[in-house]
Amino acid sequence: MKHVHACTDPQHHVDDAAAFVRAVERACSERGLRLTPIRAHVLGLIADAGRPLKAYDLLDQVREGGGPGAAAPPTVYRALDFLLANGFIHKLQSVNAFVACHHPSTAQHSVPFLICDRCHSAVELEDEAVVAALDSRARALGFVPQAQTLEVHGLCAACVESAGD
């Protein structure tokens, strides 16, 4: 599915957590999924963070807020599993953290990420050519891929610029 926005634009991000949760609610309704209060709460915290959020930090926020799931950490992990399985969030394996997907109305998909080692921002690059090239090369070697994780670490443009000051 093609998107109307450029996911490779570093300025494109989830900047309104409430609107993002509403978009996921619509996607769940269209797909026959149930966005429970704890799932919506966890999603909102991830979207509001504006940066990758580790599970322990998320658990702390849920406990401190006293909202849905505050008394039962396993429900937070189940919420993360649901959100991941349905493509509403991504897990950055190299930093063991979660980010909101830039386009929650699409099915789960593989995307490369650019992760800044200084400010910890993560840019989602939806580049079908990169994903297809990895898949094609793997298949040419007789390998049957089931998932892709491509994370590139370095410095974002803002951190490169501030380092020059």
Disulfide bonds with the S-S distance in Angstrom:
none
